[in-house]
Amino acid sequence: MSRIVLIGANHAGTAAANTILDKYPKNELTIVDRNDNISYLGCGTALWIGRQIDGYEGLFYCSADQLKGKGARVLMETSAERVDFAAGKVTIAGRNGIREDIPYDKLILATGSVPIMPAIPGNDLGGIQPVKLFQDGKRANDLMNDPAVRSVAVIGAGYIGVELAEAVCRRGKNALLFEAETTSLSSYYDDWFTHDMDGILRDKGIQLHFGEKVREFKGSGKISAVLTDKGEYQAQMAIMAIGFRPNTVLARDSLETIANGAYKVNRRQETNVSGVYAVGDCATVFSNALKDSAYIALATNAVRGGIIAAHNACGTVLESPGVQGSNGISIFGYNMVSTGISLKAAAKAGFDALAADWEDLQKPAFIKDGNKKVKLRVVYDRNSRRLLGAQMASRYDISMGIHMFSLAIEEGVTIDKLKLLDIFFLPHFNQPYNYITMAALTAK
């Protein structure tokens, strides 16, 4: 039996805890978390704020009581203040101020990430809200209930920013979307896709301020305007959605990290200190596209990492097969999914990469009902021909298609292998010359 201490109990921590409690019940598990809730699906915040779901209750899938019921000692609203790696103990402090040293045989760090809040003058004004935790979502929702809030500035046009801009629009508020880059979603997609999303946002009345940098928030006690390098705009609320950074303050001076501060782990989620694991947004993953460690903060990666760390902490050797960073977004009915890396990201990573593109209807043209266009880009290495990434977009739900590309990247499949891939045809579903096949056939 091992004494296992788990610090952090959101997605990665919850997955690790349930794996330990379900598969290895003889171990002694202590869970420490500074929040008062766990397992909140932050990806649903925009759905809640935008009134696309009935409420927030369904965004929780686990609780402290459930973990206690399985035999864990769960310490909520408790901070891990220090880890003594040599002695194998964690010093904690509860909200009542009581401190305790908890010994461990194995330690799992699942401390997650924190919102990036740049030192912009005026960022301490009322009405400026990051969105990550449940409490953040609740405050943002409450602020938007105020009829005096007519215009909302969303800072950052990544996934969360675009989703929240849609939510603001659905609430009947004026949405202003600010982004230093010249297009939305630039971290995941090439311009051929992002410009489509830009057009959809613009057509819905969202004011796009791309290629603009926020210089100051103005107001007296509360925000009243946003000042950028190109102009000043009235807003009674601002949502910060610039991104996240790994929360590694607890042990970054003791454990190996990469440039952005994330703990560097191996395929077993183990850090450079034996018996100490890191999972989720505070840790690296192995990218099969890059063939190297990378920082890809996704809930899916967090869950997989938590499971892998739990098995290894309990004595079962299990290695990650690596990840592709598969992701997706659906805005006003337009669906975009991607996996691996974009053509732009491939070039930045040093690949001599090419893209094979195709755009066509999902089904034969004689199918009139519900037949939508599909766009596909497949990114591959010119020399090895190995697949590096794929992007798909449509008003049709093409999301399952990206999983095939994810597995292909993991297995090192070449673009040429797709040219004669056995893809069935039936008019109800697809075309005889499938866009996957056609894109591959255009590869140089």
N, C-alpha and C positions, 0 to 999 in steps of 0.2 A: 504494500500500500504506500502511495506517495501523498505528501501534503502539497497540494497545488493551489497557488494563489493566482487569481485572475483579476487584473486591473482593467476595468472598463467592461461594460455589459451592454453595448448596443449591438449592431449586426454581427460583427466578428466575434465579440465576447459572448453573445447569446448563442451563436453556433458552437463555439468551443465549449461553453457550459453544458448545453444540451447533449453534446457528444460524450463528454466525460460522464455526466450523470446517467445517461441512457446505456452507454456501452461499458463503462468502467466504474460501477457504483461503489466498489470497495475503496476507491480513493477518497481522500478528504479534500473537499473543494471549498475555498473561501473566495467570494466575489466582492470586490470593492468598486463602488461607482459613486462619483460625486453628484450625479443627477438624482432626481426623485422618481424617474421613470426610465424604462428601457424599451428597446425594440421599436422606437418610433420610425416609421417609414417617411423620411423627409421628402422622398420623391413624390409623395402624395400631397405635400403642402399646397402646391399650386392648384391641385384639383379641389382641395377644401376651400381655399381662399376664392377660387373662381366659381364656387357653387356647382361644380360638376359631380360632386358626391354629397351625400346627406350630412356628413359631419366628420369629425376626426377620429371617432371611436375605432373604426375599422383599420386605422393606420398603425395600431399596436397589435402585435402577434404573440407577445410573450409578456410575462410580468415577474416581478420579484417573488411574489407568492408562489407562482408555478415552480420556480427554481428552488425555493425553500421546500416545497412539497416533495421534490425529488431528492432532498437531502443536503442541499448546499447551505452553507452559512452565507447570507447575503447582507452586506453592509451598504445601504444606500445613503446618499447625502454624506458620503465619507470620502475624504481625499487621501490619496497616497502621497506622502510628503517626501519620502526618501527610500531608496533601495540600497541596502548594504549587500552587494553581490558576494563579497568574501565570506560574510557570516550567513548569508542566505536568509535574510529577513527584510520585511517591508514595514516601515513606520507609517501608521495611518492616524488620521485625526477626524473624529466625527463632528457633526454640527454642534454637539454639546461641549466640544472642546476636549473631550477625553482622548488621549493618545494611547496607542498600543503598538507593540512590535509583534508582527505575525511571521513566524518562521515558515520557510517553504523548502521543498525539495525541487519543485519545478515552478517556474514563473512564466505567465503568459501576459504580455503587454498588449492591450487592445484599447489604447487611449485615444484613438481616432484622430480627428483633425479639428481645426478651428477656423472660422471665417477670416479671410484677409480683410483687415480694416486699415487702409493706408492713412497716414497722418495728414489728412486733408483738413485745412482750417474749417472749423464749424461742425466737425463730425460728432461733436458732443451735444448738438442741438436735439431737442425733442422731435420725434417723428422720423428719425433716421434709424432704420431697423435692419440688422442682419437676419438671415433666415437659414437656420440649420436645425436647432432643437425644437421640440414641441412648443416650448415656452415662446420661442421666437415666432413660430407660426401663429400662435394665439395672439401675441401682441400685434403682429401685422394685420391679422384678421380684425381685431378690435379697432385698430387705427382706421382701417378702411370703412368701418361702420359709421364713422363720423361724417355727416353730410358736408362739413366744412372742408373735408379733404376732397378736392375736385380733380387735382392733377397729381399723379404719382410718378416720380422719377425712379427708374430701375437702372442701377449702375452695374454694367456688365452684361454682355449678350452671349454668354455661354448657355449651356442647357438650362440651368436654373433661372437665369435672367430672362431668357426667351419665354419659358413656361410662366414665369410670374408676370411678364408683360401681357401675355394672353389672359391670365387671371384678372389683372387689373382692368383690362378691356371688358371682360365678361361681367365685371362688377359695375360697369357703367361709368368708370372713371376715365379721365384722359391719361393715357400711358405714354411716357417719354422714355425711350430706351437709349442709354448711352454706352458707347463701346469705343475703346482706343483703337482697335483694329477697324479695317474698312468694311467688314461684313460680320454677320452673326455666325456663331457656331464654328469659328475658324480652327478650333483645336481638333475637331473630329472630321471635318469634311473639306473638300476642295471647293473652289468658287463655283463650279458648275452646279453644285447642290446648294451652297449657302445663298447664292443670289436668288434662287427660287424662294427660299424661306424669307429672305428680305422682302421680296415682292408680296408675299402673303401677309406678312406683318403690316406692311405699308397699306395694302388694300383694306385691311381691317381698321385703319385709322390710327395705328400706333405710330407715333412720331419717332423716326429713326435718326439718331445723332451719332453716326459712325465716323470714326476718324477724329473723335473729339475726346479730350482729356479733361476730367473734372478737376477744377482748381480750388473751388471753395463752395461751401454751403452757407447760404446767407439766412439770417433770421434773428429774431429777438426771443430767445427762449425756445422757440420752435422754428423749424425750417420753413422758409417762404420762397426760396429760390435756389437754383443751381447755377453756378458760374463755371463755364468751361473756357478753354483756350479760343473758342469761336463765338461765344455769346452767353447771354444770361436768360434763364428760363424759369417761369413761375412754377412752383411745386409745393404742396403742403405736406408731402410725405416722400421719403426716399427709401428704397430697398437696396441694400448692398448685396450684390451677387457677383463680386469680382472673382471669387474662387476660395479655395481652402489651402491651408498649409498643415503639414503633419504636426500633431501635438506630441512632441517628444521631449519636452522640457524636463521631464522626470529623470531621464537616463541618457540624454544625448551626449553628456560629458564622459560617460562610461562605456557606451556601446558604439560600434561602428555605424556611421551614417553616410548617406549620399549627399550630394550638393544641397538639396532642398531641406535637409535635416531628417529625412525619413530613416528609420532603422533599416540597415541592410541585412537581409536574411537569405538563407539558402533555400533549397527546394523543400526542406522540411519545416520551413518558417522559423528556423533557429538562428539566433543572432550569433555574434562572435564569442559570446559567453555561453559555455555549455549549460544546457538545461534552462536557458532563458529564450523564450519565443516572442515574436512580435507579429501581430496580424492586423489586417484592416488598413484604415487610412494612415496609420502611423508607420507603416512598413512598406518595403518594396515588394514587387512581384517579379517573376521571370517572364519577359515578353518573348513569345515565340516568333513574332515578326522581326524584332530587333536582335534576337538571340543574345539578350543581355538583361540585367536587372533594370527595372523601370519603376516609375511611380504612376500608378493608374488607380485612382481612388474611385472605386465603384462598389456598390453594395454586394454585387455578385462575387467580386474578388474577395471581399471581406468575409463572406460566408464560407467560401471554399477554403480560405486561409485559416479560418477558425477551426474548421473540421480537421484540416491537416495537422495543425499545431496540437490539437487535443489528442489525436491518436499517437503522435510522437511523444508527447508529454507523458502518456500513459504506457509507453513501452512498445507500441506497434509502429514499426517504421513505415512511413507513408510519404512519398514524394509527390510534389505538385507536377502535373504535366505541363505547367506553364499556362499563360493566359493570352488572349488576343485583344482583351479590352472591348469586347462586344457591347454595343450600346444602341439606344434608340430614342426617338422623340416623336411626339404626335401633337401638332399645333393646328388648331382650327381644321382638323380632319386631314392634314397633310402629314404623311408618315415618312420619317427618315431613319435609316438604320445603318450602322457601320461596324466594321471589325478590323483589327489590325491597324495599319497606319495609312494615312492619305498619301497622295503623290507628293504634296508639299512637304509633309513630315518625312517621307522617305528620302527626299533630296537633302533635307536638313540633317538627317542621320547618316548621310554619306553614301547612300545607295545610288547606283546608276539605274534609276527606275523608269518604267514606262506605264502607261495606262491604256487599257482596252475599254472602250465605251460603247454602250448601245442604249437606244431609247425606242420603245415600241409599246403597243397595247399589250395588256396581260393576256387577253384572249383574242381569237380571230375577229377581224373587223365585222363579220356578219353577226356576232354576238353584241347586241345593242344594250342590253340591260346590265348596268353595273360594270361596264368594261372601262378600265382606266389605263392611262399611260404609266409605264414603269421606266425609271432611269437606273442604269447600272454602270458602275465603274469598277474595274478590277485592276489593282495595282500589282505589278510584278517586277522582279529584278531582271534587267536586260541580259545579264551574263548567265546566272544560274537558272533563270526562268521561274524561280520559286515565287509563289504567291506571297505578297506582303500585306495586302489589305483589300477591302471591298466596301463600296458604298451603294446603297439602294434608296430610292425615293418613289413614292406614289401615293395617290389617294386610295388606292387599293391596299389591303393589308398584306404586304409582302414580307413581313417581319421574320417569318420562319425561314426564308431563303438565306438570311445572313448566317444562320447556324451552320449551314453546309460549308460556307466560306470559312467560318471560324475553325471547323474541324480540318479543312483543307490546309489552312495555314499551320495548324498544330502538327499536321502530318507531313509538312514539307512538299505538298502537291505543286506541280508546275502548271503554268497557264496552258501549256499544250495538252495536258491531261484532260482539261475541260472541253476540248474541241469536239471530242466524240463521246462525251459522258452520256450514259444511258439515262435520258430524261423522257418520261412518258408523255404522250400527247392525248388530250381529250378536250374538245372545244369548251366544255363546261369549266375547265381549269386553266388552260394555257394554249400556246400556239405550237404548231408543228416545228417551226424554227424558233426554239426557245431563246429568250434574250441572253441567257447564260451561255448557251452554245454560240450564239452570234457574236457576243462580245469577245469570247475566246478566239473565234475564227478571225477577228480583226487584228489580233495581236501580231506585232511585227517580229 
